[in-house]
Amino acid sequence: LASLLQALQADPSGGKGANRLVVQHATGLANFLPLSQRQRIEQIPGVVAVSPEIWFGGVYKDDRPENWIGQLSADPEIYFDKIFDDSTIDPKVNAEWKANRSGFVAGQKVAEKFHWKPGDHITLRGTYIPLTLDLVYIGSYRAGDESNIFFHNEYLNQSKWFGADKFTGIYYIKVDSAEAVPRVAETIDRMFENSDAPTKTLTEKQFQLQFFEMMGNVKFLIRGISLIILFSLTLIVANTVAMSARERVTEIAVMRTPGFQRSHILSFILSESVLMSLPGGVPASLCPQFFPFPLVNTARPHSRRSPRRAT
């Protein structure tokens, strides 16, 4: 559970997106931003590049979860060259994507999942945007998050939808340094705070974590479950040790006869429990790949020992 929590909160870019910002509408992602804001943002000192993005949210094949893919429009002229320059893409693929308005690039994992080959056509049936896109697969890219496909902003702008050449969903921004990020974010929000479309500028990690927070207080839930499990396991282990002691009343009586104190016997029992757990626990925790199945206790129940055997 702790690993799950860490994975959900992990930064897909591995910290490489520290100088990237995401600008969204102050009231949430459900509202669009005017494209006219782009030129004003580009003029802010420290801003290297600005790419409008729209979440298309179309249906590929059918509504089954296994066919879900992230679908975003972007500006191919700057997207991988300036904003996501930490991603890896073949220069030929990038150049062809720029030249082909109906082309798209996909994360390596998505392309391998659906067995796409260059030149393959896919159809995306729009949901909240009443369009059906016919896109051509150009090639793949490698990055921390490979669950998305990217296609031309111009493909949408030249279609007949209500936001063509007027609106965008978010702006992805590259800043020249991580130190300038707070200043640029504050400048953008202050610039549009009294406009018809006020903004909320987030770092890339903050933008990703807000989706995690939409599921509720998952962090508290997972940590609570982990503590309950840990407490339950502690009780189980304590009961096992106590049973071991109760089954050895005769041995304990013999040890008390020559003068062993209660503290001595207790330390013997606890030490034995620790020594018995180490041979099984240490290898399993250091090399879990060698223990693909749960360790099962196959020992036979202890029989009550006779005084002679105990002695």
C-alpha positions in Angstrom: 0.0 0.0 0.0 2.9 2.4 0.7 4.4 1.6 -2.7 1.0 2.2 -4.3 0.8 5.6 -2.6 4.3 6.5 -3.7 3.5 5.5 -7.3 0.4 7.6 -7.4 2.3 10.6 -6.1 5.4 10.1 -8.2 6.5 12.7 -10.8 6.5 11.0 -14.2 9.2 13.3 -15.4 11.5 12.4 -12.6 12.0 16.0 -11.6 12.8 17.1 -15.1 9.6 19.2 -15.3 10.6 21.5 -12.5 10.7 24.5 -15.0 7.4 23.7 -16.6 4.0 25.4 -15.8 0.4 24.6 -16.6 -2.1 27.4 -16.9 -5.8 26.5 -16.5 -9.0 28.4 -15.9 -9.3 29.5 -12.2 -12.6 27.7 -11.8 -11.4 24.4 -13.2 -10.6 22.3 -16.2 -14.2 22.3 -17.4 -13.8 25.9 -18.6 -11.8 27.0 -21.6 -9.2 29.8 -21.9 -9.1 32.3 -24.8 -6.3 31.8 -27.3 -5.6 35.5 -27.2 -3.9 35.0 -23.8 -1.0 33.1 -25.5 0.7 36.2 -26.9 0.5 38.0 -23.6 2.0 35.0 -21.8 4.8 34.7 -24.3 5.9 38.3 -23.6 6.5 37.6 -19.9 10.3 37.6 -19.1 11.5 34.1 -18.5 8.9 32.3 -20.7 10.6 30.2 -23.3 7.7 28.6 -25.1 3.9 28.3 -24.8 1.8 25.5 -26.3 -2.0 25.5 -26.1 -3.5 22.1 -25.3 -7.0 20.7 -25.6 -8.1 17.4 -24.0 -10.1 15.8 -26.7 -11.5 12.9 -24.7 -12.7 10.9 -27.7 -13.6 7.2 -27.8 -11.2 4.8 -29.5 -12.9 1.6 -30.7 -15.3 1.4 -27.8 -15.9 2.5 -24.3 -14.0 -0.4 -22.6 -11.3 0.7 -20.2 -8.6 -1.2 -22.0 -9.1 0.9 -25.1 -8.7 4.2 -23.2 -5.9 6.5 -24.3 -5.0 10.1 -23.4 -5.7 12.4 -26.4 -4.3 15.9 -26.5 -3.8 18.5 -29.2 -0.5 20.5 -29.1 1.7 22.8 -31.1 4.2 20.4 -32.9 6.5 23.3 -33.8 7.7 23.7 -30.2 6.2 20.8 -28.2 9.2 18.3 -28.2 11.8 20.9 -29.3 11.3 23.3 -26.5 8.7 22.3 -23.9 9.2 18.6 -23.5 12.9 18.6 -24.6 13.6 15.9 -22.0 11.5 13.4 -24.0 13.0 11.3 -26.7 11.6 11.3 -30.3 13.2 10.5 -33.6 14.0 13.7 -35.5 12.4 12.3 -38.6 9.2 11.4 -36.8 9.1 14.9 -35.2 9.6 16.6 -38.6 6.9 14.4 -40.3 4.5 15.2 -37.5 5.1 18.9 -38.0 4.4 18.6 -41.7 1.4 16.3 -41.6 -1.6 18.1 -40.1 -3.6 15.0 -39.6 -0.7 13.0 -38.1 -0.2 12.1 -34.5 2.5 10.7 -32.3 2.0 8.3 -29.4 3.8 7.1 -26.4 5.9 4.0 -26.9 3.7 1.9 -24.5 0.5 3.0 -26.2 1.9 2.2 -29.7 3.0 -1.2 -28.6 -0.3 -1.9 -26.9 -2.4 -1.3 -30.0 0.3 -2.5 -32.4 0.3 0.7 -34.5 2.6 1.0 -37.5 3.5 4.2 -39.3 0.7 5.1 -41.7 -2.1 3.4 -39.7 -5.3 5.3 -39.4 -7.3 5.6 -36.2 -10.7 7.1 -35.6 -11.6 9.0 -32.4 -15.2 9.7 -31.8 -15.6 13.0 -29.9 -17.6 13.2 -26.6 -17.9 16.8 -25.4 -16.4 18.1 -28.7 -18.8 17.0 -31.4 -16.1 15.8 -33.9 -14.8 12.6 -35.3 -11.1 12.7 -35.9 -9.3 10.6 -38.6 -5.6 10.6 -37.6 -2.5 9.0 -39.1 0.1 7.4 -36.9 3.5 8.9 -37.5 5.7 7.4 -34.8 6.3 7.1 -31.1 8.1 9.1 -28.4 9.7 8.0 -25.1 9.0 9.8 -21.9 8.1 9.3 -18.2 4.4 9.2 -19.2 3.7 7.2 -22.4 -0.1 6.9 -22.1 -1.0 9.8 -24.4 -1.2 10.7 -28.1 -0.6 14.2 -29.5 -2.1 15.7 -32.6 -2.1 19.1 -34.3 -3.9 22.1 -32.7 -4.6 23.2 -36.3 -6.5 20.0 -37.0 -9.1 21.2 -34.4 -8.9 24.9 -35.4 -9.8 24.1 -39.0 -12.8 22.0 -38.0 -16.3 23.2 -37.2 -16.5 23.2 -33.4 -17.5 26.0 -31.1 -13.9 26.8 -29.9 -12.1 26.7 -33.3 -9.4 29.5 -33.3 -11.0 30.9 -30.1 -10.3 28.7 -27.1 -7.9 26.2 -25.6 -8.1 24.0 -22.6 -4.7 24.7 -20.9 -1.4 26.3 -21.7 1.8 24.3 -21.2 4.7 26.7 -20.5 8.5 26.2 -20.4 10.4 28.6 -18.2 14.1 29.3 -18.6 14.9 28.2 -15.0 13.3 26.6 -12.0 14.1 29.7 -10.0 11.9 31.9 -12.2 8.9 29.5 -12.0 7.2 31.2 -8.9 7.6 34.7 -10.4 6.2 33.7 -13.8 3.3 31.9 -12.2 2.4 34.9 -10.1 2.7 37.2 -13.0 0.4 35.2 -15.2 -2.4 34.9 -12.6 -2.1 38.6 -11.7 -2.3 39.5 -15.4 -5.6 37.9 -15.9 -7.2 38.1 -12.5 -9.7 40.7 -13.5 -10.4 39.3 -17.0 -13.4 37.2 -18.1 -11.1 34.2 -17.9 -9.0 34.3 -14.7 -6.2 31.7 -14.6 -4.7 29.4 -12.1 -1.0 28.6 -12.8 0.4 25.4 -11.4 3.7 23.6 -11.6 3.7 20.4 -13.6 3.7 18.3 -10.4 0.9 20.3 -8.8 -1.2 19.9 -12.0 -0.8 16.1 -11.9 -1.5 15.8 -8.2 -4.8 17.6 -8.5 -6.2 14.6 -10.5 -5.0 12.4 -7.6 -6.9 14.7 -5.1 -10.1 14.4 -7.2 -10.4 10.8 -5.9 -10.8 12.1 -2.3 -8.4 11.8 0.6 -6.8 8.7 -0.8 -3.6 9.4 1.1 -5.4 9.3 4.5 -7.3 6.2 3.5 -4.2 4.2 2.4 -2.2 5.2 5.4 -5.1 4.3 7.7 -5.5 0.9 6.1 -1.7 0.4 6.4 -1.7 1.2 10.1 -4.7 -1.1 10.8 -2.9 -4.0 8.9 0.3 -3.3 10.8 -1.5 -3.3 14.2 -3.4 -6.6 13.2 -0.1 -8.3 12.2 1.5 -7.2 15.5 -1.4 -8.9 17.4 -1.0 -12.0 15.4 2.7 -12.2 16.0 2.3 -11.5 19.7 -0.3 -14.3 19.9 2.0 -16.7 18.1 4.8 -16.0 20.5 2.5 -16.3 23.5 1.2 -19.7 22.2 4.8 -20.9 21.8 5.4 -19.9 25.5 2.3 -21.6 26.7 3.1 -24.9 25.0 6.5 -24.9 26.8 5.3 -24.6 30.4 7.4 -27.7 31.4 10.7 -26.3 29.9 10.0 -22.9 31.6 9.4 -24.7 35.0 12.6 -26.6 34.7 14.5 -23.4 33.9 12.9 -21.7 36.9 14.1 -24.5 39.2 17.9 -23.7 39.1 17.1 -20.0 39.5 16.5 -18.3 36.1 14.4 -15.1 36.6 11.3 -14.3 34.7 13.1 -11.5 32.8 15.7 -14.1 31.7 13.1 -16.5 30.4 11.2 -13.7 28.6 14.4 -12.5 26.9 15.1 -16.1 25.8 11.7 -16.5 24.2 11.8 -13.1 22.4 15.4 -13.7 21.2 14.4 -17.1 19.9 11.4 -15.5 18.0 13.6 -12.9 16.5 16.3 -15.4 15.4 13.6 -17.7 13.8 12.1 -14.8 11.9 15.4 -13.5 10.4 16.2 -16.5 8.2 12.8 -16.2 6.6 12.2 -12.4 6.7 15.5 -11.1 5.5 15.8 -13.1 2.2 12.1 -12.5 1.4 12.5 -8.7 1.9 15.8 -8.4 0.0 15.0 -10.8 -2.8 11.2 -10.9 -3.3 11.6 -12.2 -6.8 12.6 -15.6 -5.3 9.4 -15.8 -3.3 6.6 -15.5 -5.8 4.1 -17.3 -3.5 3.2 -16.6 0.1 5.2 -18.4 2.6 3.0 -21.1 4.2 3.7 -22.6 7.6 3.8 -26.3 7.0 5.1 -27.3 10.4 3.1 -29.8 12.4 1.4 -28.6 15.6 3.6 -28.9 18.7 2.7 -31.8 20.9 2.9 -31.4 24.7 6.4 -32.6 25.7 7.1 -34.9 28.5 9.1 -33.8 31.5 11.9 -36.2 30.5 12.1 -34.8 27.0 12.0 -31.2 28.3 14.9 -32.0 30.7 
